[in-house]
Amino acid sequence: MTDSSRLLDGLTVLDFTRVLAGPYCTRLLADLGARVLKIERPGEGDETRRGYVQLEEGRLDQATYFVRINVGKESVGLDLGHPRGREVALDLARKADVAIENFVPGVAARLGIDHAALARVKPDIVYCSISGFGQTGPLRDSPAFHHIINAVSGIMHMEKQTSPTAPVSYLQAADVLAGTHAFGAILAALFRHGRTGRGAHLDVSMLETMIAAEDITYGAIINGGDAYPGPRAGMVVHTLPGGDFAMQTVGGPQLWPRLLQAMKRPDLEHDPRFATPLARRQNWPALLPIISEWLDTFGTRERAMDALRAARLPTAPVLSPAEVAAHPHLEARRAFPEVPHPTRGKVRVTAIPFHVDGAPTPPTAGAPYRIGEHTRHVLGGLLGYSAARIDELARAGAISVAG
């Protein structure tokens, strides 16, 4: 797919974000063709540069975490704490269609890059703020990571299920959900901009994205019902020789009768404990052992899964990450594309999770190798700064210029 055919070709995004929620959003925009100008603090850059698994021996700024989330972006080294650095940021805003930040509320204003500041120089800019708790409310000033948001959201409590202690979640869901919601909100604001010419100020809350993602409990308790803490009735994880596998007996009205037919247990249909979906949910601790005993009769995971597939019951093996990375289905979907890297030649990253016009949308370029790698190109080409002016800004410490 050529750049000119990408959905967001011609869009310029000023990216003040760091770590995961904001960079995930701007990665989606970049893969769809937007020009993303990633503002990085001179000398430090995005914290994830120093993350897990360094791609290059002797460097501490080439973590796979950073590369995966920041492919296709241009790094501009800019000290927002420097008055002249803030002037450069405003010049960039004049050329941008979208600006996005994920600081704790109030920080962007102190740095002179909040919506009010950017709207003064670009009134129709689409400006998106991502934060843990939103830009308003008693918790607005609280710093947030997924672990903290997961606790406050009630999801951690529900994940406790029957355990005495709530678990630590592996997936950083609040960040990815917030980034995805921000992506959608930005595109909606751009659609309105196309109709009316109006800009927008978008406020995305990690906490509210977690609450919105929960499917049963909040709909119940805000309407007088009870919480549904789990375990999730109808969802089974079982172990047999050959490994763990999952199966599901809920999610569609046809699954329960298919299970009864496969188990050869028509008597359960009229058992008052299991006669209705609500009864099966309430009596799941009694139903699960019956299903598990039936699964044990197959002896191995593969035989059990073959029987479940034959009965048209959803099932899948529990795969390790290494098995997922090598899976032929994901290979066919080109889910782990290669991008260039200055010293490794090529590295693999995860793809954005959708295809366009029947084809995947691979990254447009590799990740920025060095902080400020594109500063000269962006300030000279986009803003028309002279080489002498760029050099003077670099000497003053307002910008960093790699190379």
N, C-alpha and C positions, 0 to 999 in steps of 0.2 A: 504494500500500500504506500503510495507516494504521499509526501506531506500535504500537497495540495488537495488530496482526496480525503484527508482526515477531517472529522466533524468540526473540530475547533481550530482549524488552520486560520491564522490571522488574529487570534485572540492573544493578548499580552496580559500576563498575570504577575503581579508583584507579590512575592511570597516571603513574608516575615516569619514563617512558622519554623518549628523545630520539633525534634523527636518523632512522634508518630501520627497523632490525629491530623494536624495540619498538613504535614508532608504526604500522608496517604491521599488526602484530598487533591493536592497539587500534582501528585503522581498520576492520578486518574486524568486530570486535565492535560498534563503533558503528553501522555500516551495518545490522547485524542487529537493532538496537534497543536495545543496551546504553547506559546513561548512562555516558559516559567523562569522568572528571574529570582533565584534563591538568594536572599540576603543572609550572609554569614558574618558573624563577628570576627574581625581580624585576630589571628593567632589561636582561636579556639574553634570556631565553626560550630556546626551542629554537634550536639553531644553524642549522637549515635555514630559519628565517625570513629569513636574510641570503643565501640561495642564489641560484641561477640564475634570471634573468628576473623582475624585480620588476613586480608588477601595477599599482603606483601610483607615479607620478612623485613624487619628493620623499621617499619612504619607503624604508627598507631592511629592513623586516620583513614584506614581503608577497610573498615568493618563491613561484612556482608550485609548487616542490618542497614547501614547508611546507603550502600550502593543499591540495594533492592528498592528502597523507598524513594530514591532521588535520581533514578535514571531519567535522562532526557531533559534535565534542568541545567541552567547556567548559573554558576556561582559568582556572585558579586560581593567582594569583601567590603563591608561598610560598617563603620563604627557609629551606631545610632546615638551613642552618648556624646559624640562630638558635634558641636553646632554645625560645622560644615558638612559633616556626614548626614545630618538631618536635612540640610539643603539639597544634597544629592538625592535623598529619598523622595523629597517633594518633586524634584525634577523628573524622577522615574515615574511618580504617580501621575504626572501630567500626560505621560505616554501610555499608561496602563488602562486596561478595561476593567480589571479585577484586582483587588488587594485582599490579602487574607493574613490574619495573625492569630496566634493561640497563646498569648501571654495571659497572666492573671489580670483580671479587669483592673484598669487604672494604669498599668505599666505602659501600654501603647500611648496613652495621653501624656505621660511623663516623658516619653521619648519623642513626642511630637509627631507621631504617625497614626494617631487614632482617626476614626471616621471624620470627625469634625475638621481636623487638620488637612486631611487629604481631599475632603469635599470642597474645601475652600479653593484649592487649585484645580480640582477636577470634579465639578459638581455632579456629573452623571456616573461617577465611579460606582461599581458594585463592590461593596466592602463587607467582608465576612469575618466575624469574631467567633472563635471556638474557645470555650473555657469549660472548666469542670462543672460549674453550677449556674452558668449564665451570667449576663451582665447586670442583672438586678437581683434583689432578694437578700435575706440576711446572710447567706453563705457565699455571696458573690466573690469575696476577697480570699476565700480559702484555696490554697494550692491543691491540685488534684492529679492523681494518676489513676489508672484503671482500678488498682487494688482498693484505693480509698473510695472511689465512686461505686464499686461493686458492693462495698460494705454499706454505704449510705442508701443505695438504691433498693435494698431489701432482697436483691437477688442472692447475695451471699448467705443470708438467713435461710432462704428457700433451698439453696444448694446443700445446706447442712443435712436436710432430710432426716434420717434417723440417727446420725452421728452426734456425739456430744459437743463437738467443736465444728465451727464453720470452716470450710476448706479455703485454701488459697487457689484462686482460679489461675489456670495456665494461660488461657487466651486473653489477650489484652483487648477485650471486646469493646469497652467503652470508647477507646481511641478510634478503632476502625469504624464503629458505628457513627461516631461523631464526624469523622472524615467523610464517610459516605453520605450522611445527611447534608453536610456542608456542600458537597459536590452537587447534590440534587437541588439544594436551595439556590446555589450560585447560577445554575443553568436556568432555573425558573426566573430568577431576577434578570438574567440576560434576555430571556424571552420577552419579559415586560419592557425592558429597555428597548428592544427592537420595535415594540409597538408604540411606546410613549416617549422614549428618550430619557426616562427617569432612571436615576441610580437607585441604590438600595443599601441599607445597613442591616445585615443579617446577624442574628444572635443564636448560636448553636450551643446547647448545653449537653455535655457528656452524660450528666445525671438523667436528663429527660430522654435521651436516646436509649439508655438502658431500660428505663421504665417502659418506654414505648415498645421495646422488643419483647417484653414478657407477654405471654399469650393467654393466660387464664386468670391468675390471681387478681391483678389490678382491676380488670373488668368486673370481677365479682365483688371485691371489698368496697369499691366506691359506689356500689349499688346495694349495699346491705348484706352481701354474702360473706362467706368465710374465705380465708386464704387457703390455697391448695399447695401445701409445702412439698409434696412428694413422699415417697418415690413416685415417678411418673408411671401411672398405671398403663399397662399395655405395651411397655417398652422393655425388652428383654436383652440382657447380655449374658451369654452362656459360654462355658468352657468345656471343650471335649478334646480328646487327642487330635492334634492338628492345629489347635489354637482357639482363641476367642472369636465369637461371632455375635452379631446383633440381629434381632428380628423384631417385628412390630405387629401388634394385633389391633391397633387403633389408628385412626386417621381416615378411615373410609368405612361406610356401613357394610361393605361386602367382606371385610377382612375377618370378622368374627365367624360368620357361617363357613367361610373357607377353612378356618382353623378347626372348627368342629368336625368338618368332613374329613380333613386330613388326619385328625386325631382319632377318628371313628368314635366320637363321643357325643352322639345326638342327645344323650340324656342331659348334658350340661345346658342345652338350650332352654330347658324348662326348670332348671334349678333356680329357685328364687334368688339365690346369692348372685347369679350371673345373668339373669334374664334381661336386664336392660344395661345400656352403657353406664348409667349412674351406679347401678348395683355392682357392676364389674369393677368400677373405679373404687367404690367403697370397700369391696371385698378382694382387692388385688392381693393382699398377703396370703389369702387362701387359694387364689387362682394361679399365682405364679408357680408354686410347687407342682401343680398338676401339669402345667406346660413344660416345666423343667424335666419332670420324670419322663414325659413323652420324648423330649429331645434326647435324653440319655439313651433311649433304646436304639438310636442309630449308630452309636459307638464311636464315630469320628465326626469331626467338623464338616468335612466335605459331603459325607452321606446325609447329614442333617440338613445342610444347605441345599443339596440337590432335592430333597423332599420338600423343603419350603418353597423352592422355586417352582417345582411341579405343581404345588398347591396355589401358586400365584400369591404367596405371602412375601412381603418385603424382607430381604435378608442381605447381609454383607459381612465379609470378614473384618475383624478389627485389625487394621493395617498399621505398621510402624511408619514413621516419616520416611525412612529409607525405601520402604516398599512403595509408598505413594510417589516418591520422586522418580522411581523406575517404572511406574505403571503404564502399560501400553495405551490405556484410555487417555491419560494425560499427555502422553507423547503425541497421540493423534490430534489432540486439541491444541498442541504446541503451548502447553501451560508453563513451560520453563524455558523461555527464549534466551538466546545468547546476546550479550552486548559487549562492545569493545572495552578493553581495559589497557592502560598504557604499558603496564609491565607483565600482566598475565596473558595478554593477547585477547582472550575472551573469557568472560565469566557468565554464569547463568543466574537469572533472576526469576521471580514469579511474574506471570503475566497479569494484566488487569482481567477481571473475571467475566468478560463478555466479548462476543464477537460482533463485528459490524459488517453488514452486507455479505454474510456468509464467510467471513475471514477473521482471524485473530487480529488484534491491534498491538503489535510488538512495540517496545520502546523506540523512540526516535533517535536516541543516542545513549552513550554510556552515562554514568554518574560523574559529576564534577570530581576530578582527581585531586585538585588542590583548592584550598580556600582562596577565593578571589581569582580563580583561573580565567574567568571571562570578564573581569572588571574592565579591562582596557577596551575589549570589543564592544561591550554594552554601552559604556559611557561615551566612547568615541562614535560608534555607529548609530546607536539609538538617540543619544542626547546631543551629538555633535560637539562634544568636548574636544579641545585640541590635546595633542600629546603633552604639550607643556603644562596645560592645566591639570591633566591627570597626574603627571609627575609631581606637581606642586601639592595636590591633595594627598598623594601618597606620603610625601615628606612631612606633611602636617599631621599625619596619623588619622585622617578622616576616612581613608579607604586603604585597602590592601590590594596589591597588584602582584599576582603570581607570575614569575617569568619576566 
